[in-house]
């Protein structure tokens, strides 16, 4: 179970690194416009907000990666905290923005938490 939970943590971290790139650097480009279903004019106005959101996603990715490199005694608490943050954000986004966020963000984090705690 430990290996499976660590793989999921890596996947969730990679996903959030992608969110960082998408929101901080590609938000006003074609892929950002398509991903978020917005037009260029709106994207230009909202770009600072998206960049800030991307930075937070980077912090989540950094925390998840840290949990993989931290001493084993810190691994479970760190993964629990950061996966919990991702799950909470995904549940909120799924309820307020798009149900797709439940599948893309919340479900992987919840799966990671389940694997993490089943392995204890």
Buried (B, 14 or more C-beta within 10 A) or exposed (E): EBEBBBEBBBBBBEBBBBBBBBBBEBBBEEEBBEBBEBEEEEBEEBBEEBBEBBEBBBEBBBBBBBBEEBEEEEBBEBBBEBBBBBBEBBBEBBEEEEEEBBEBBBBBBBBBBBBBEEEE
